[in-house]
Amino acid sequence: MTKKSIGVGVIGCGEIAQIMHLPILKELPGLHIAALCDLSRKVVDRLGDEYGVAARYTDHRQLLADAGVDAVVICTYEHASIVDAAIAAGKHFIVEKPLGFTPQEARPLVGRLEASGLVGMVGYMKLHDTGYRLGLEQIARIGRPKTIQLHNLAGRFDRYQQLYTQVRGDDVDQALLQQSRDAANASIEVALGPDHAGYRDLYLTLLMLGSHNLSVLRGAFGVATRVDYAAAIGPSHLLSVARVGDDIPVKVEIAFGAQYEWWDEWILVHGERDEVRIDFKNPYVRNTCATVRVKEAGGEGVTRECVLDAVPDTSFRRQWVHFLDCVENGTAPRSTLQGGLDDLELAVAIIKAMPPRA
């Protein structure tokens, strides 16, 4: 018997939906685009025409009520309330990171998803990167690390945005968008507390950029056990030292704003005799993967370095293949809501390890 194709509704048809999710959903067997939703009617109609999608909405609640939608991908600015609504509507989902703006928003969702029996994943696509998966094998090989470095200064986004034609709408009420941003800011300030509310923008840097790196760390070494030190180097640049496993130190450096022509994101694991470094590519580049560099003893007085290449693929595509496997075969999701909550709690802990700033 032929398996039923899963109808996916796309909620939020902005940049990442247009660059990655929509093309992949169109290409992959077993999935099809069942409905589109965006605050911009112009965007919904242009993309609906381009992808041949008749069901078009500007209210996510209407999309979630559509019987032709089996699952959704959530690509909006605010996530937690839509995740909650998707669970209530009985829809499987992938939600772009972060799961919520605060642990308080995210925590109830973990239990609700578990009780529902649905498949829900946080969109940490780097966990599916073929180079990262290869790197995990090398990290396991070198034994207990002495220390770990987690680094993301990013680089110029505009170089890669220009690779794609995007549809943008000018018909959205800007006051409505500002209201959403204001509500998120207020909830963040409450979560950070009065002594650290002044780090709100730095916390957002952690969520919007660094949460991918926190997930990569967690995927390799489990949930961080504590934060020893944190400092603001600039308005969107932080440095921290955390601990994972049996007291292994991790230096964390995250920043927006570097104008590098290269993409500067990596994790470096120092063992007793060997080192493993995983260099990630710009997330907007398709059909590529992280590069793994291994430095090891090659004999007495000899150092050997090698570069390991995994099969190139698009991590977003692999994420959707994994999601389909979870829905159809009951495979356990690699990227869970509990993991998304763990990353939010670590982000708060990093900020609260800084000196007070009201």
N, C-alpha and C positions, 0 to 999 in steps of 0.2 A: 504494500500500500504506500502511495506517495504521501510524504509528510506535508501537513498544512503549512503554507508559508506564513510566517509571523508578521502581522501588520504593525509597523512602528509609527507612532506619532512623534513628531519633532516639536518640542516646546521651546521656543526661542530660536529664531532663524538668523542669528548673527554670524559673526566671523567663523567661529570654530564649527558651527553647524554647516556653513556653506563650504568651508575649505575641506573638512574631513567627513563629518557624519553623513551628509546627504549623498555625496558621490559614492561612498562605501556602501551605504544601504541600497543604492541603486544597482550596484555591481554584484553584491553577495547573494548567492542562492540561499533560499530558506528565509529570507527577509525581504520585505517590501515597504515602501513609504506609504502609509495608510492615511496620514493626515498631517497638516502643517498648522502651527500656531505661532503668531508673533503679534506684538502690539501694533506693528505697522501693517496696515492692509496692503500697501504698495508692495512691501517685501513678500508677503504671503502670496499675493496674486502673481507676481513675477516668478517666484520659485515654483508655485503651483503649475504655472504654464510650462516652465522649463522641465519639471520632473513628471508632468502628467498626473498631478494629484488634485482630485476634485474636492476633497474635504479640507476646507480652509477656515481657520478660526482666528479671532483676536482675543479670545478668552480661553485660558487653559482648562477651565471647568467644562466648557462645551466639548473640547477635544476628549477629555477623560470620560465623558458620557457617551462617546461614539463607540458603538458596538463593533465597528471594524478595526478598532485599535486594541491590540493585544499587549503592547509594551510601549514605553515612551523613553525618549532620551531628553533630559532636562538641561537646557543650555542657557538658562536665564541668568539674571544677576543674583536674584534671591532664590535659594534652593529648598530650604527646609520645609516651608509650607506646601510647596508643590510636591515634594516627596511624600509628605503626609497625605495629601489629596490623592496621589497616585496609588498609595497603599489602600486607602479607603475605597478607591474605585476598582481594585482588583487587578491592577496593571503591573506587570514586570517593568523594571526600569534600570537605566544607567543614568546617574546624575553626575554632571561635571563637578569637579572639585571647586570649593570645599563642600562637604556635606551640609554645613550650615555656617553661619558667621560665628557662632559660639558653641561651646559644649552643651550649654543649657538647651539650645535649640535642637541639637543633634541627638542628645541622649535618649529621649523618648522614642525616636524613630527606630532605634536598634531593636527594642522589644516589640514594637508594632510590626516590623517586617518579619521577625522570627515567628510571631503568632500567625501571620497571614499565610505563610507557606509560599510566598512569592519569591522570585529572584530579584535581588536589588544589588547594584554594584556602584561604587564610587569610581568615576572615570579617571583613575590613575593609569593612564595608558602605558607609562614607562615600565610598569610591572610586567607588561606583555612584550616588551622590546626583546628581540631575539639576542641582541648583544648583551643586554642585562641578564637574561637567563643564562647565557654562556658564562658571564662574569660571576654569577652566583656559584657555578660549579668550580671555578678557579679559587674563589674565596674559601669555599668549603675545603679545598685541597690543602691550603696553607696552614690550617690549624687556627688556634686562638690568636687574634690580632693583638699587637702591642698598642696600636692606636689607629684611629680612623679619621679621615678628613672628608667633610661633606661641603661641596663648593658650588655655588651658582651665582655668577655675576651676569649671566645671560649675554646680551649683546644687542645689536640693532635688529629690532623686529621688522622695521619697514622694508628691509631688503627682501624678506621672505613674503611679506604681505603682498608685494608687487607681483609675485608669481601667479596670483589668482585674480580673477574677475569677481568682484563681490557686488551684490545688490544691497543698496542702502536706502532706507526710507526717511523722509523728512516730515512724516505725517503723525508723529507720536507726540503726545502732550508732554512737554519737558517738565512741567510741574509735577506730573505723575512720577516721572523718573527720579526727580529730586526727592520726592516724598519717600520713595523706596530706599534711596541712598541715606537719607536722614534717619530713617527707622533702623537701618543696619548699623549706622554709626552709633546711635543711641544704645542699641543692644550690646555692641562691642564695649563701649565705655562702662556699662554696668558689669560686664563679665570681667573686665580688667580691674575694676575697682577704682575708687577715687585717687589712690596713690599712683596709679599707672595709666590712667585714662589718656594722658598726654602722649602715649605711645601708640595711639589708635592707628595711625597711618603705617607705622612700622609693623604692627600686627597684621594689617592688610597685605603688606608685602610678603609676610610669611604665608598667608592664606593663598594669595593669588599667584605667587611664584614659588615660594619655598615649600608649600605643602607637597608638591611632587617629590622633592628631595627627602622630606621627612618620610614619605611612603617608601621610597627606595631604601632608606636606612632601615625602616621597620621590616621591609620585605627580606632584607639580608640578615638582620640581627635581632629582630623582635622589638617589642615596645621599650622605649627609653625608660630607665629606672629613676633618673633624676637629672636636674640641671645644676651645675656647679657655678656657672658664671655666664653673664650676658651683658653686652654693652651696645649702645647705639653709636655706630661710626658716622652715620649721616642720617638724613630724614628717611631714606629707604635703604639703609645699609646696616646690617647687624652682624655681630660676632658673638658666638656662644660656645660653651663647652658643656656637653651633656655626657651621660654614661649609658651604656647598653650592656646586656649580658652580665657576665661576672665582673663588673666594674671596669669595662673597657672605655677609655675616654674617646670622645668624638668632638672634634673641632668643627663647628658649623658656621659657614659664612654665606650669607644671602644678600643680594643687592639688586635693585633695579637701576637702570640709567647708564650702564657702561656702553660706550659707543664703539665697542669692538666690531671689527668686520668678521670675526670668528665667533662661534658659539662657545661660551666658557662655562660648562656645567659638567661636573665629574664627582666621583667618589673614589677615594684612594685608601686602600687597606694595607697597613704595614704589618707583616708577620715577623716572626723571629728571623727568618732567612729570606723570605720572598715578599714581593709587593704585587698587588693587583690594582689596576686603575681602570675604571669604566668611564669613558668619555661619551656623553650623550650628544646627539645631533639636535639642531633646531627642531622643535616639535612640529613645525609647519612643512617640513620636507618629507615627501612621501618616498616609499620604497627604499628605505635606508635603515640603519640600526646603529646602536652604540658600538664603539670600538673598545676592545679589551686589550690592555697592555700588561704583560707579565714580566717582572724582573726577578731573576732567581740565580742561585749559585749554579755555575756550570762546571764545577770541579774546583780543585784547590787553587785559590787565587784567581778564579775566572768568574766573571759575571755574564749571564746570558739574558738578553732581552728579546722578547718576541711580541708580535701583534697578532691577535687572533680575530678572525673575521667570521661572524655568524652569517647565516643566510639573510640577505636584506629583505625587509618587509616593512609595511607601515604598521606601527604599533596600534594605531586606532583600528585598523582592519583586524588585527589579531585579537583586540579587545572584543570586537563584535563577534568573531568566530567563537571565542570563549563564552561569551554571553549566550549565544545560540546553543552551545553544548550544555550550559547550565540549565537552560529552559527545557530543552528536549530530553536530556539524559540524566538530569539531577546531579550533575557535577558540582562540587562545592566551588563557589566563586573565589577567585584569587584576590579580588579587591572587595572587601566587605564594608558594611556600614560601621561595624565595630572598629575596623581599622581607620576609617574616616574620623570617628570620634576620638580615637587614640591620638591622631595627628593634631586635632584641635586642642586637646588637653596639653599636648607637648608645646604647641605654639603659645598657649596662655602661660605655661610654666616658664618658657624662655623670656617672655615679656616681664613676668613678675620677678625674675631674677635680676632685672635691671634696677638701678637706683630709682627712687620715687620720682615721678614727673606728673603732676596734676594736669 
